[in-house]
Amino acid sequence: MKEYKQAIVIRIDLDMSPGKMAAQAAHASLEAYKKSKRDKTSWVSAWDREGCKKVVLQAGGLTQLEDVFKKAIDAGLPCALITDAGYTEIPKGSVTAVAIGPAPEDKINKVTGSLRSL
């Protein structure tokens, strides 16, 4: 039986506070969930039944984050790239996070398997 999860990748080079990182992760999670719900309903249903597993990972900078996003798109996975509005800690337009899924865990691992936990 397949297992499902969502992966959230946060840039660590922006020196965001823990609260800011949590907010960016939440934005990314919700946006990717909306895309999954629209495009991959069976994946969302399975993920819901399994307890909505999530993993939060780190990207060292913008290039690595954009690479993860591109790989997710190329793999046909629902994903979201988050750009900050600039109201608090970081400049407007800063790309902060990517979320992938919910989707089959093995497919997400092919994209994020080399990343470290946050």
LOLOZA-749422 format. One record per atom (N, C-alpha, C): residue number from 1; x, y, z. Coordinates in Angstrom, 2 decimals. Layout:
N
<atom><nr>NUM</nr><x>X</x><y>Y</y><z>Z</z></atom>
...
This chain:
118
<atom><nr>1</nr><x>0.83</x><y>-1.19</y><z>0.00</z></atom>
<atom><nr>1</nr><x>0.00</x><y>0.00</y><z>0.00</z></atom>
<atom><nr>1</nr><x>0.88</x><y>1.26</y><z>0.00</z></atom>
<atom><nr>2</nr><x>0.54</x><y>2.20</y><z>-0.84</z></atom>
<atom><nr>2</nr><x>1.29</x><y>3.44</y><z>-0.91</z></atom>
<atom><nr>2</nr><x>1.07</x><y>4.27</y><z>0.35</z></atom>
<atom><nr>3</nr><x>2.11</x><y>5.01</y><z>0.71</z></atom>
<atom><nr>3</nr><x>1.98</x><y>6.00</y><z>1.77</z></atom>
<atom><nr>3</nr><x>2.09</x><y>7.37</y><z>1.14</z></atom>
<atom><nr>4</nr><x>1.44</x><y>8.34</y><z>1.76</z></atom>
<atom><nr>4</nr><x>1.38</x><y>9.70</y><z>1.23</z></atom>
<atom><nr>4</nr><x>1.93</x><y>10.68</y><z>2.25</z></atom>
<atom><nr>5</nr><x>2.46</x><y>11.80</y><z>1.75</z></atom>
<atom><nr>5</nr><x>2.94</x><y>12.85</y><z>2.65</z></atom>
<atom><nr>5</nr><x>2.99</x><y>14.16</y><z>1.90</z></atom>
<atom><nr>6</nr><x>3.29</x><y>15.20</y><z>2.65</z></atom>
<atom><nr>6</nr><x>3.57</x><y>16.51</y><z>2.09</z></atom>
<atom><nr>6</nr><x>4.95</x><y>16.92</y><z>2.58</z></atom>
<atom><nr>7</nr><x>5.75</x><y>17.46</y><z>1.70</z></atom>
<atom><nr>7</nr><x>7.08</x><y>17.97</y><z>2.07</z></atom>
<atom><nr>7</nr><x>7.06</x><y>19.49</y><z>1.94</z></atom>
<atom><nr>8</nr><x>7.57</x><y>20.15</y><z>2.97</z></atom>
<atom><nr>8</nr><x>7.68</x><y>21.60</y><z>2.98</z></atom>
<atom><nr>8</nr><x>9.16</x><y>21.93</y><z>3.11</z></atom>
<atom><nr>9</nr><x>9.65</x><y>22.76</y><z>2.19</z></atom>
<atom><nr>9</nr><x>11.06</x><y>23.11</y><z>2.16</z></atom>
<atom><nr>9</nr><x>11.19</x><y>24.61</y><z>2.42</z></atom>
<atom><nr>10</nr><x>12.01</x><y>24.96</y><z>3.42</z></atom>
<atom><nr>10</nr><x>12.18</x><y>26.35</y><z>3.86</z></atom>
<atom><nr>10</nr><x>13.61</x><y>26.80</y><z>3.61</z></atom>
<atom><nr>11</nr><x>13.77</x><y>28.01</y><z>3.09</z></atom>
<atom><nr>11</nr><x>15.12</x><y>28.58</y><z>2.94</z></atom>
<atom><nr>11</nr><x>15.68</x><y>28.97</y><z>4.30</z></atom>
<atom><nr>12</nr><x>16.91</x><y>28.54</y><z>4.57</z></atom>
<atom><nr>12</nr><x>17.52</x><y>28.88</y><z>5.86</z></atom>
<atom><nr>12</nr><x>18.49</x><y>30.06</y><z>5.76</z></atom>
<atom><nr>13</nr><x>18.81</x><y>30.48</y><z>4.54</z></atom>
<atom><nr>13</nr><x>19.75</x><y>31.59</y><z>4.38</z></atom>
<atom><nr>13</nr><x>19.12</x><y>32.96</y><z>4.62</z></atom>
<atom><nr>14</nr><x>17.81</x><y>33.02</y><z>4.76</z></atom>
<atom><nr>14</nr><x>17.14</x><y>34.31</y><z>4.97</z></atom>
<atom><nr>14</nr><x>17.11</x><y>34.73</y><z>6.44</z></atom>
<atom><nr>15</nr><x>17.57</x><y>33.85</y><z>7.33</z></atom>
<atom><nr>15</nr><x>17.60</x><y>34.14</y><z>8.76</z></atom>
<atom><nr>15</nr><x>16.24</x><y>34.57</y><z>9.30</z></atom>
<atom><nr>16</nr><x>15.20</x><y>33.87</y><z>8.89</z></atom>
<atom><nr>16</nr><x>13.86</x><y>34.14</y><z>9.40</z></atom>
<atom><nr>16</nr><x>13.73</x><y>33.64</y><z>10.83</z></atom>
<atom><nr>17</nr><x>12.93</x><y>34.32</y><z>11.62</z></atom>
<atom><nr>17</nr><x>12.66</x><y>33.86</y><z>12.98</z></atom>
<atom><nr>17</nr><x>11.86</x><y>32.56</y><z>12.89</z></atom>
<atom><nr>18</nr><x>11.82</x><y>31.78</y><z>13.98</z></atom>
<atom><nr>18</nr><x>11.02</x><y>30.55</y><z>13.96</z></atom>
<atom><nr>18</nr><x>9.55</x><y>30.81</y><z>13.61</z></atom>
<atom><nr>19</nr><x>9.01</x><y>31.90</y><z>14.11</z></atom>
<atom><nr>19</nr><x>7.61</x><y>32.22</y><z>13.81</z></atom>
<atom><nr>19</nr><x>7.40</x><y>32.53</y><z>12.34</z></atom>
<atom><nr>20</nr><x>8.34</x><y>33.26</y><z>11.74</z></atom>
<atom><nr>20</nr><x>8.25</x><y>33.59</y><z>10.31</z></atom>
<atom><nr>20</nr><x>8.37</x><y>32.33</y><z>9.47</z></atom>
<atom><nr>21</nr><x>9.30</x><y>31.43</y><z>9.84</z></atom>
<atom><nr>21</nr><x>9.44</x><y>30.18</y><z>9.11</z></atom>
<atom><nr>21</nr><x>8.15</x><y>29.35</y><z>9.21</z></atom>
<atom><nr>22</nr><x>7.55</x><y>29.34</y><z>10.40</z></atom>
<atom><nr>22</nr><x>6.30</x><y>28.60</y><z>10.58</z></atom>
<atom><nr>22</nr><x>5.20</x><y>29.18</y><z>9.69</z></atom>
<atom><nr>23</nr><x>5.12</x><y>30.50</y><z>9.62</z></atom>
<atom><nr>23</nr><x>4.10</x><y>31.14</y><z>8.78</z></atom>
<atom><nr>23</nr><x>4.33</x><y>30.81</y><z>7.30</z></atom>
<atom><nr>24</nr><x>5.57</x><y>30.86</y><z>6.85</z></atom>
<atom><nr>24</nr><x>5.87</x><y>30.56</y><z>5.45</z></atom>
<atom><nr>24</nr><x>5.57</x><y>29.09</y><z>5.14</z></atom>
<atom><nr>25</nr><x>5.88</x><y>28.21</y><z>6.09</z></atom>
<atom><nr>25</nr><x>5.56</x><y>26.78</y><z>5.91</z></atom>
<atom><nr>25</nr><x>4.06</x><y>26.58</y><z>5.81</z></atom>
<atom><nr>26</nr><x>3.30</x><y>27.30</y><z>6.63</z></atom>
<atom><nr>26</nr><x>1.84</x><y>27.18</y><z>6.59</z></atom>
<atom><nr>26</nr><x>1.29</x><y>27.68</y><z>5.25</z></atom>
<atom><nr>27</nr><x>1.81</x><y>28.81</y><z>4.77</z></atom>
<atom><nr>27</nr><x>1.37</x><y>29.31</y><z>3.46</z></atom>
<atom><nr>27</nr><x>1.64</x><y>28.27</y><z>2.37</z></atom>
<atom><nr>28</nr><x>2.84</x><y>27.72</y><z>2.38</z></atom>
<atom><nr>28</nr><x>3.21</x><y>26.74</y><z>1.36</z></atom>
<atom><nr>28</nr><x>2.35</x><y>25.49</y><z>1.45</z></atom>
<atom><nr>29</nr><x>2.17</x><y>24.99</y><z>2.66</z></atom>
<atom><nr>29</nr><x>1.37</x><y>23.78</y><z>2.87</z></atom>
<atom><nr>29</nr><x>-0.04</x><y>23.95</y><z>2.32</z></atom>
<atom><nr>30</nr><x>-0.66</x><y>25.06</y><z>2.67</z></atom>
<atom><nr>30</nr><x>-2.04</x><y>25.30</y><z>2.25</z></atom>
<atom><nr>30</nr><x>-2.15</x><y>25.44</y><z>0.73</z></atom>
<atom><nr>31</nr><x>-1.23</x><y>26.17</y><z>0.12</z></atom>
<atom><nr>31</nr><x>-1.29</x><y>26.35</y><z>-1.33</z></atom>
<atom><nr>31</nr><x>-1.10</x><y>25.03</y><z>-2.08</z></atom>
<atom><nr>32</nr><x>-0.14</x><y>24.22</y><z>-1.64</z></atom>
<atom><nr>32</nr><x>0.07</x><y>22.93</y><z>-2.30</z></atom>
<atom><nr>32</nr><x>-1.12</x><y>22.00</y><z>-2.07</z></atom>
<atom><nr>33</nr><x>-1.70</x><y>22.05</y><z>-0.88</z></atom>
<atom><nr>33</nr><x>-2.90</x><y>21.26</y><z>-0.59</z></atom>
<atom><nr>33</nr><x>-4.03</x><y>21.63</y><z>-1.54</z></atom>
<atom><nr>34</nr><x>-4.25</x><y>22.93</y><z>-1.75</z></atom>
<atom><nr>34</nr><x>-5.31</x><y>23.38</y><z>-2.66</z></atom>
<atom><nr>34</nr><x>-5.09</x><y>22.82</y><z>-4.07</z></atom>
<atom><nr>35</nr><x>-3.84</x><y>22.86</y><z>-4.53</z></atom>
<atom><nr>35</nr><x>-3.54</x><y>22.32</y><z>-5.86</z></atom>
<atom><nr>35</nr><x>-3.76</x><y>20.81</y><z>-5.90</z></atom>
<atom><nr>36</nr><x>-3.36</x><y>20.12</y><z>-4.86</z></atom>
<atom><nr>36</nr><x>-3.56</x><y>18.68</y><z>-4.80</z></atom>
<atom><nr>36</nr><x>-5.04</x><y>18.34</y><z>-4.80</z></atom>
<atom><nr>37</nr><x>-5.79</x><y>19.08</y><z>-4.03</z></atom>
<atom><nr>37</nr><x>-7.23</x><y>18.82</y><z>-3.92</z></atom>
<atom><nr>37</nr><x>-7.92</x><y>19.01</y><z>-5.27</z></atom>
<atom><nr>38</nr><x>-7.46</x><y>20.00</y><z>-6.03</z></atom>
<atom><nr>38</nr><x>-8.04</x><y>20.28</y><z>-7.34</z></atom>
<atom><nr>38</nr><x>-7.61</x><y>19.22</y><z>-8.37</z></atom>
<atom><nr>39</nr><x>-6.34</x><y>18.81</y><z>-8.34</z></atom>
<atom><nr>39</nr><x>-5.79</x><y>17.98</y><z>-9.41</z></atom>
<atom><nr>39</nr><x>-5.60</x><y>16.50</y><z>-9.06</z></atom>
<atom><nr>40</nr><x>-5.45</x><y>16.19</y><z>-7.80</z></atom>
<atom><nr>40</nr><x>-5.10</x><y>14.82</y><z>-7.39</z></atom>
<atom><nr>40</nr><x>-5.98</x><y>14.39</y><z>-6.20</z></atom>
<atom><nr>41</nr><x>-7.28</x><y>14.40</y><z>-6.40</z></atom>
<atom><nr>41</nr><x>-8.22</x><y>14.15</y><z>-5.31</z></atom>
<atom><nr>41</nr><x>-7.97</x><y>12.82</y><z>-4.61</z></atom>
<atom><nr>42</nr><x>-7.64</x><y>11.79</y><z>-5.33</z></atom>
<atom><nr>42</nr><x>-7.42</x><y>10.48</y><z>-4.69</z></atom>
<atom><nr>42</nr><x>-6.20</x><y>10.52</y><z>-3.77</z></atom>
<atom><nr>43</nr><x>-5.18</x><y>11.29</y><z>-4.14</z></atom>
<atom><nr>43</nr><x>-4.00</x><y>11.43</y><z>-3.27</z></atom>
<atom><nr>43</nr><x>-4.37</x><y>12.13</y><z>-1.98</z></atom>
<atom><nr>44</nr><x>-5.18</x><y>13.19</y><z>-2.08</z></atom>
<atom><nr>44</nr><x>-5.60</x><y>13.94</y><z>-0.90</z></atom>
<atom><nr>44</nr><x>-6.42</x><y>13.05</y><z>0.02</z></atom>
<atom><nr>45</nr><x>-7.33</x><y>12.28</y><z>-0.54</z></atom>
<atom><nr>45</nr><x>-8.16</x><y>11.38</y><z>0.27</z></atom>
<atom><nr>45</nr><x>-7.31</x><y>10.35</y><z>1.01</z></atom>
<atom><nr>46</nr><x>-6.35</x><y>9.78</y><z>0.31</z></atom>
<atom><nr>46</nr><x>-5.47</x><y>8.79</y><z>0.95</z></atom>
<atom><nr>46</nr><x>-4.63</x><y>9.44</y><z>2.04</z></atom>
<atom><nr>47</nr><x>-4.11</x><y>10.62</y><z>1.78</z></atom>
<atom><nr>47</nr><x>-3.31</x><y>11.37</y><z>2.77</z></atom>
<atom><nr>47</nr><x>-4.15</x><y>11.69</y><z>4.00</z></atom>
<atom><nr>48</nr><x>-5.37</x><y>12.11</y><z>3.80</z></atom>
<atom><nr>48</nr><x>-6.28</x><y>12.38</y><z>4.92</z></atom>
<atom><nr>48</nr><x>-6.48</x><y>11.13</y><z>5.77</z></atom>
<atom><nr>49</nr><x>-6.73</x><y>10.00</y><z>5.13</z></atom>
<atom><nr>49</nr><x>-6.96</x><y>8.74</y><z>5.86</z></atom>
<atom><nr>49</nr><x>-5.73</x><y>8.31</y><z>6.67</z></atom>
<atom><nr>50</nr><x>-4.53</x><y>8.64</y><z>6.15</z></atom>
<atom><nr>50</nr><x>-3.29</x><y>8.23</y><z>6.80</z></atom>
<atom><nr>50</nr><x>-2.81</x><y>9.18</y><z>7.89</z></atom>
<atom><nr>51</nr><x>-3.49</x><y>10.31</y><z>8.08</z></atom>
<atom><nr>51</nr><x>-3.11</x><y>11.22</y><z>9.16</z></atom>
<atom><nr>51</nr><x>-2.38</x><y>12.48</y><z>8.74</z></atom>
<atom><nr>52</nr><x>-2.33</x><y>12.77</y><z>7.45</z></atom>
<atom><nr>52</nr><x>-1.76</x><y>14.03</y><z>6.93</z></atom>
<atom><nr>52</nr><x>-0.29</x><y>14.21</y><z>7.29</z></atom>
<atom><nr>53</nr><x>0.52</x><y>13.20</y><z>7.03</z></atom>
<atom><nr>53</nr><x>1.95</x><y>13.25</y><z>7.31</z></atom>
<atom><nr>53</nr><x>2.62</x><y>14.41</y><z>6.58</z></atom>
<atom><nr>54</nr><x>3.47</x><y>15.14</y><z>7.33</z></atom>
<atom><nr>54</nr><x>4.25</x><y>16.24</y><z>6.76</z></atom>
<atom><nr>54</nr><x>5.69</x><y>16.12</y><z>7.22</z></atom>
<atom><nr>55</nr><x>6.59</x><y>16.61</y><z>6.40</z></atom>
<atom><nr>55</nr><x>8.00</x><y>16.71</y><z>6.76</z></atom>
<atom><nr>55</nr><x>8.46</x><y>18.11</y><z>6.36</z></atom>
<atom><nr>56</nr><x>9.28</x><y>18.73</y><z>7.23</z></atom>
<atom><nr>56</nr><x>9.80</x><y>20.06</y><z>6.94</z></atom>
<atom><nr>56</nr><x>11.31</x><y>19.95</y><z>6.76</z></atom>
<atom><nr>57</nr><x>11.76</x><y>20.44</y><z>5.61</z></atom>
<atom><nr>57</nr><x>13.15</x><y>20.29</y><z>5.20</z></atom>
<atom><nr>57</nr><x>13.76</x><y>21.66</y><z>4.95</z></atom>
<atom><nr>58</nr><x>15.07</x><y>21.69</y><z>4.78</z></atom>
<atom><nr>58</nr><x>15.76</x><y>22.96</y><z>4.58</z></atom>
<atom><nr>58</nr><x>16.44</x><y>23.03</y><z>3.22</z></atom>
<atom><nr>59</nr><x>16.41</x><y>24.25</y><z>2.68</z></atom>
<atom><nr>59</nr><x>17.17</x><y>24.57</y><z>1.48</z></atom>
<atom><nr>59</nr><x>18.17</x><y>25.65</y><z>1.87</z></atom>
<atom><nr>60</nr><x>19.38</x><y>25.53</y><z>1.39</z></atom>
<atom><nr>60</nr><x>20.43</x><y>26.47</y><z>1.75</z></atom>
<atom><nr>60</nr><x>20.30</x><y>27.84</y><z>1.11</z></atom>
<atom><nr>61</nr><x>19.54</x><y>27.93</y><z>0.03</z></atom>
<atom><nr>61</nr><x>19.40</x><y>29.20</y><z>-0.66</z></atom>
<atom><nr>61</nr><x>18.37</x><y>29.13</y><z>-1.77</z></atom>
<atom><nr>62</nr><x>18.24</x><y>30.22</y><z>-2.48</z></atom>
<atom><nr>62</nr><x>17.24</x><y>30.34</y><z>-3.53</z></atom>
<atom><nr>62</nr><x>17.45</x><y>29.33</y><z>-4.65</z></atom>
<atom><nr>63</nr><x>18.68</x><y>29.15</y><z>-5.08</z></atom>
<atom><nr>63</nr><x>18.94</x><y>28.21</y><z>-6.18</z></atom>
<atom><nr>63</nr><x>18.48</x><y>26.81</y><z>-5.83</z></atom>
<atom><nr>64</nr><x>18.80</x><y>26.35</y><z>-4.63</z></atom>
<atom><nr>64</nr><x>18.39</x><y>25.01</y><z>-4.22</z></atom>
<atom><nr>64</nr><x>16.87</x><y>24.90</y><z>-4.12</z></atom>
<atom><nr>65</nr><x>16.22</x><y>25.92</y><z>-3.59</z></atom>
<atom><nr>65</nr><x>14.76</x><y>25.91</y><z>-3.46</z></atom>
<atom><nr>65</nr><x>14.10</x><y>25.87</y><z>-4.84</z></atom>
<atom><nr>66</nr><x>14.59</x><y>26.69</y><z>-5.75</z></atom>
<atom><nr>66</nr><x>14.02</x><y>26.70</y><z>-7.11</z></atom>
<atom><nr>66</nr><x>14.27</x><y>25.37</y><z>-7.83</z></atom>
<atom><nr>67</nr><x>15.40</x><y>24.73</y><z>-7.55</z></atom>
<atom><nr>67</nr><x>15.70</x><y>23.43</y><z>-8.13</z></atom>
<atom><nr>67</nr><x>14.69</x><y>22.38</y><z>-7.64</z></atom>
<atom><nr>68</nr><x>14.39</x><y>22.41</y><z>-6.37</z></atom>
<atom><nr>68</nr><x>13.39</x><y>21.48</y><z>-5.81</z></atom>
<atom><nr>68</nr><x>12.04</x><y>21.71</y><z>-6.46</z></atom>
<atom><nr>69</nr><x>11.66</x><y>22.97</y><z>-6.60</z></atom>
<atom><nr>69</nr><x>10.37</x><y>23.31</y><z>-7.21</z></atom>
<atom><nr>69</nr><x>10.31</x><y>22.80</y><z>-8.65</z></atom>
<atom><nr>70</nr><x>11.36</x><y>23.04</y><z>-9.42</z></atom>
<atom><nr>70</nr><x>11.40</x><y>22.59</y><z>-10.81</z></atom>
<atom><nr>70</nr><x>11.32</x><y>21.06</y><z>-10.90</z></atom>
<atom><nr>71</nr><x>12.05</x><y>20.37</y><z>-10.04</z></atom>
<atom><nr>71</nr><x>12.01</x><y>18.91</y><z>-10.05</z></atom>
<atom><nr>71</nr><x>10.61</x><y>18.40</y><z>-9.72</z></atom>
<atom><nr>72</nr><x>9.93</x><y>19.05</y><z>-8.79</z></atom>
<atom><nr>72</nr><x>8.57</x><y>18.65</y><z>-8.43</z></atom>
<atom><nr>72</nr><x>7.63</x><y>18.84</y><z>-9.62</z></atom>
<atom><nr>73</nr><x>7.75</x><y>19.96</y><z>-10.29</z></atom>
<atom><nr>73</nr><x>6.92</x><y>20.20</y><z>-11.47</z></atom>
<atom><nr>73</nr><x>7.20</x><y>19.16</y><z>-12.54</z></atom>
<atom><nr>74</nr><x>8.49</x><y>18.91</y><z>-12.80</z></atom>
<atom><nr>74</nr><x>8.87</x><y>17.93</y><z>-13.81</z></atom>
<atom><nr>74</nr><x>8.36</x><y>16.53</y><z>-13.48</z></atom>
<atom><nr>75</nr><x>8.23</x><y>16.23</y><z>-12.19</z></atom>
<atom><nr>75</nr><x>7.74</x><y>14.92</y><z>-11.75</z></atom>
<atom><nr>75</nr><x>6.21</x><y>14.85</y><z>-11.74</z></atom>
<atom><nr>76</nr><x>5.56</x><y>15.95</y><z>-12.09</z></atom>
<atom><nr>76</nr><x>4.09</x><y>15.96</y><z>-12.12</z></atom>
<atom><nr>76</nr><x>3.45</x><y>16.05</y><z>-10.75</z></atom>
<atom><nr>77</nr><x>4.19</x><y>16.57</y><z>-9.78</z></atom>
<atom><nr>77</nr><x>3.66</x><y>16.66</y><z>-8.41</z></atom>
<atom><nr>77</nr><x>3.03</x><y>18.03</y><z>-8.16</z></atom>
<atom><nr>78</nr><x>1.93</x><y>18.06</y><z>-7.42</z></atom>
<atom><nr>78</nr><x>1.36</x><y>19.36</y><z>-7.06</z></atom>
<atom><nr>78</nr><x>2.31</x><y>20.06</y><z>-6.10</z></atom>
<atom><nr>79</nr><x>2.57</x><y>21.33</y><z>-6.37</z></atom>
<atom><nr>79</nr><x>3.52</x><y>22.06</y><z>-5.53</z></atom>
<atom><nr>79</nr><x>3.21</x><y>23.55</y><z>-5.56</z></atom>
<atom><nr>80</nr><x>3.77</x><y>24.25</y><z>-4.59</z></atom>
<atom><nr>80</nr><x>3.57</x><y>25.70</y><z>-4.49</z></atom>
<atom><nr>80</nr><x>4.87</x><y>26.36</y><z>-4.08</z></atom>
<atom><nr>81</nr><x>5.18</x><y>27.46</y><z>-4.73</z></atom>
<atom><nr>81</nr><x>6.35</x><y>28.28</y><z>-4.42</z></atom>
<atom><nr>81</nr><x>5.84</x><y>29.56</y><z>-3.77</z></atom>
<atom><nr>82</nr><x>6.36</x><y>29.90</y><z>-2.61</z></atom>
<atom><nr>82</nr><x>5.85</x><y>31.03</y><z>-1.83</z></atom>
<atom><nr>82</nr><x>6.81</x><y>32.21</y><z>-1.91</z></atom>
<atom><nr>83</nr><x>6.24</x><y>33.37</y><z>-2.20</z></atom>
<atom><nr>83</nr><x>6.96</x><y>34.64</y><z>-2.25</z></atom>
<atom><nr>83</nr><x>6.40</x><y>35.55</y><z>-1.17</z></atom>
<atom><nr>84</nr><x>7.25</x><y>36.12</y><z>-0.34</z></atom>
<atom><nr>84</nr><x>6.81</x><y>36.92</y><z>0.80</z></atom>
<atom><nr>84</nr><x>6.32</x><y>38.30</y><z>0.37</z></atom>
<atom><nr>85</nr><x>5.33</x><y>38.80</y><z>1.10</z></atom>
<atom><nr>85</nr><x>4.75</x><y>40.12</y><z>0.82</z></atom>
<atom><nr>85</nr><x>5.61</x><y>41.25</y><z>1.36</z></atom>
<atom><nr>86</nr><x>6.56</x><y>40.95</y><z>2.24</z></atom>
<atom><nr>86</nr><x>7.48</x><y>41.96</y><z>2.73</z></atom>
<atom><nr>86</nr><x>6.96</x><y>42.84</y><z>3.86</z></atom>
<atom><nr>87</nr><x>5.97</x><y>42.38</y><z>4.60</z></atom>
<atom><nr>87</nr><x>5.39</x><y>43.19</y><z>5.67</z></atom>
<atom><nr>87</nr><x>6.19</x><y>43.15</y><z>6.97</z></atom>
<atom><nr>88</nr><x>7.03</x><y>42.13</y><z>7.13</z></atom>
<atom><nr>88</nr><x>7.70</x><y>41.99</y><z>8.44</z></atom>
<atom><nr>88</nr><x>9.21</x><y>41.91</y><z>8.30</z></atom>
<atom><nr>89</nr><x>9.76</x><y>40.72</y><z>8.29</z></atom>
<atom><nr>89</nr><x>11.20</x><y>40.52</y><z>8.47</z></atom>
<atom><nr>89</nr><x>12.06</x><y>40.55</y><z>7.22</z></atom>
<atom><nr>90</nr><x>11.50</x><y>40.22</y><z>6.09</z></atom>
<atom><nr>90</nr><x>12.32</x><y>40.07</y><z>4.89</z></atom>
<atom><nr>90</nr><x>11.77</x><y>40.92</y><z>3.76</z></atom>
<atom><nr>91</nr><x>12.60</x><y>41.23</y><z>2.78</z></atom>
<atom><nr>91</nr><x>12.17</x><y>42.10</y><z>1.69</z></atom>
<atom><nr>91</nr><x>11.03</x><y>41.50</y><z>0.85</z></atom>
<atom><nr>92</nr><x>10.17</x><y>42.37</y><z>0.39</z></atom>
<atom><nr>92</nr><x>9.07</x><y>41.98</y><z>-0.50</z></atom>
<atom><nr>92</nr><x>9.64</x><y>41.23</y><z>-1.70</z></atom>
<atom><nr>93</nr><x>8.98</x><y>40.16</y><z>-2.07</z></atom>
<atom><nr>93</nr><x>9.40</x><y>39.37</y><z>-3.22</z></atom>
<atom><nr>93</nr><x>10.38</x><y>38.26</y><z>-2.92</z></atom>
<atom><nr>94</nr><x>10.80</x><y>38.15</y><z>-1.66</z></atom>
<atom><nr>94</nr><x>11.72</x><y>37.06</y><z>-1.29</z></atom>
<atom><nr>94</nr><x>11.00</x><y>35.72</y><z>-1.40</z></atom>
<atom><nr>95</nr><x>11.62</x><y>34.79</y><z>-2.11</z></atom>
<atom><nr>95</nr><x>11.07</x><y>33.45</y><z>-2.23</z></atom>
<atom><nr>95</nr><x>11.50</x><y>32.68</y><z>-0.98</z></atom>
<atom><nr>96</nr><x>10.53</x><y>32.16</y><z>-0.23</z></atom>
<atom><nr>96</nr><x>10.82</x><y>31.61</y><z>1.09</z></atom>
<atom><nr>96</nr><x>10.64</x><y>30.11</y><z>1.24</z></atom>
<atom><nr>97</nr><x>9.70</x><y>29.52</y><z>0.50</z></atom>
<atom><nr>97</nr><x>9.34</x><y>28.13</y><z>0.76</z></atom>
<atom><nr>97</nr><x>8.72</x><y>27.47</y><z>-0.46</z></atom>
<atom><nr>98</nr><x>8.77</x><y>26.15</y><z>-0.44</z></atom>
<atom><nr>98</nr><x>8.09</x><y>25.31</y><z>-1.42</z></atom>
<atom><nr>98</nr><x>7.41</x><y>24.20</y><z>-0.64</z></atom>
<atom><nr>99</nr><x>6.20</x><y>23.85</y><z>-1.05</z></atom>
<atom><nr>99</nr><x>5.55</x><y>22.65</y><z>-0.53</z></atom>
<atom><nr>99</nr><x>5.22</x><y>21.74</y><z>-1.70</z></atom>
<atom><nr>100</nr><x>5.35</x><y>20.46</y><z>-1.47</z></atom>
<atom><nr>100</nr><x>5.08</x><y>19.45</y><z>-2.49</z></atom>
<atom><nr>100</nr><x>4.08</x><y>18.46</y><z>-1.91</z></atom>
<atom><nr>101</nr><x>3.01</x><y>18.24</y><z>-2.62</z></atom>
<atom><nr>101</nr><x>2.01</x><y>17.27</y><z>-2.19</z></atom>
<atom><nr>101</nr><x>0.89</x><y>17.90</y><z>-1.38</z></atom>
<atom><nr>102</nr><x>0.03</x><y>17.05</y><z>-0.87</z></atom>
<atom><nr>102</nr><x>0.18</x><y>15.63</y><z>-0.65</z></atom>
<atom><nr>102</nr><x>0.28</x><y>14.82</y><z>-1.95</z></atom>
<atom><nr>103</nr><x>1.15</x><y>13.83</y><z>-1.86</z></atom>
<atom><nr>103</nr><x>1.44</x><y>12.95</y><z>-2.99</z></atom>
<atom><nr>103</nr><x>2.07</x><y>11.67</y><z>-2.45</z></atom>
<atom><nr>104</nr><x>2.20</x><y>10.65</y><z>-3.30</z></atom>
<atom><nr>104</nr><x>2.86</x><y>9.43</y><z>-2.84</z></atom>
<atom><nr>104</nr><x>4.27</x><y>9.74</y><z>-2.31</z></atom>
<atom><nr>105</nr><x>4.56</x><y>9.15</y><z>-1.17</z></atom>
<atom><nr>105</nr><x>5.83</x><y>9.41</y><z>-0.49</z></atom>
<atom><nr>105</nr><x>7.03</x><y>9.09</y><z>-1.37</z></atom>
<atom><nr>106</nr><x>6.98</x><y>8.00</y><z>-2.12</z></atom>
<atom><nr>106</nr><x>8.13</x><y>7.63</y><z>-2.95</z></atom>
<atom><nr>106</nr><x>8.39</x><y>8.66</y><z>-4.04</z></atom>
<atom><nr>107</nr><x>7.35</x><y>9.27</y><z>-4.58</z></atom>
<atom><nr>107</nr><x>7.52</x><y>10.30</y><z>-5.61</z></atom>
<atom><nr>107</nr><x>8.14</x><y>11.57</y><z>-5.01</z></atom>
<atom><nr>108</nr><x>7.68</x><y>11.95</y><z>-3.82</z></atom>
<atom><nr>108</nr><x>8.24</x><y>13.13</y><z>-3.16</z></atom>
<atom><nr>108</nr><x>9.69</x><y>12.88</y><z>-2.77</z></atom>
<atom><nr>109</nr><x>10.00</x><y>11.68</y><z>-2.28</z></atom>
<atom><nr>109</nr><x>11.36</x><y>11.37</y><z>-1.87</z></atom>
<atom><nr>109</nr><x>12.37</x><y>11.46</y><z>-3.02</z></atom>
<atom><nr>110</nr><x>11.92</x><y>11.19</y><z>-4.25</z></atom>
<atom><nr>110</nr><x>12.81</x><y>11.32</y><z>-5.40</z></atom>
<atom><nr>110</nr><x>13.21</x><y>12.77</y><z>-5.62</z></atom>
<atom><nr>111</nr><x>12.36</x><y>13.71</y><z>-5.19</z></atom>
<atom><nr>111</nr><x>12.65</x><y>15.13</y><z>-5.35</z></atom>
<atom><nr>111</nr><x>13.40</x><y>15.69</y><z>-4.14</z></atom>
<atom><nr>112</nr><x>13.03</x><y>15.24</y><z>-2.95</z></atom>
<atom><nr>112</nr><x>13.55</x><y>15.87</y><z>-1.71</z></atom>
<atom><nr>112</nr><x>14.48</x><y>14.98</y><z>-0.90</z></atom>
<atom><nr>113</nr><x>14.78</x><y>13.80</y><z>-1.39</z></atom>
<atom><nr>113</nr><x>15.53</x><y>12.81</y><z>-0.61</z></atom>
<atom><nr>113</nr><x>16.89</x><y>13.26</y><z>-0.11</z></atom>
<atom><nr>114</nr><x>17.51</x><y>14.21</y><z>-0.81</z></atom>
<atom><nr>114</nr><x>18.85</x><y>14.65</y><z>-0.39</z></atom>
<atom><nr>114</nr><x>18.82</x><y>15.82</y><z>0.60</z></atom>
<atom><nr>115</nr><x>17.64</x><y>16.34</y><z>0.90</z></atom>
<atom><nr>115</nr><x>17.54</x><y>17.50</y><z>1.80</z></atom>
<atom><nr>115</nr><x>17.52</x><y>17.07</y><z>3.26</z></atom>
<atom><nr>116</nr><x>18.04</x><y>17.95</y><z>4.12</z></atom>
<atom><nr>116</nr><x>18.07</x><y>17.71</y><z>5.56</z></atom>
<atom><nr>116</nr><x>16.81</x><y>18.26</y><z>6.22</z></atom>
<atom><nr>117</nr><x>16.44</x><y>17.64</y><z>7.32</z></atom>
<atom><nr>117</nr><x>15.32</x><y>18.15</y><z>8.11</z></atom>
<atom><nr>117</nr><x>15.66</x><y>19.52</y><z>8.68</z></atom>
<atom><nr>118</nr><x>14.64</x><y>20.33</y><z>8.86</z></atom>
<atom><nr>118</nr><x>14.84</x><y>21.66</y><z>9.42</z></atom>
<atom><nr>118</nr><x>15.03</x><y>21.54</y><z>10.93</z></atom>
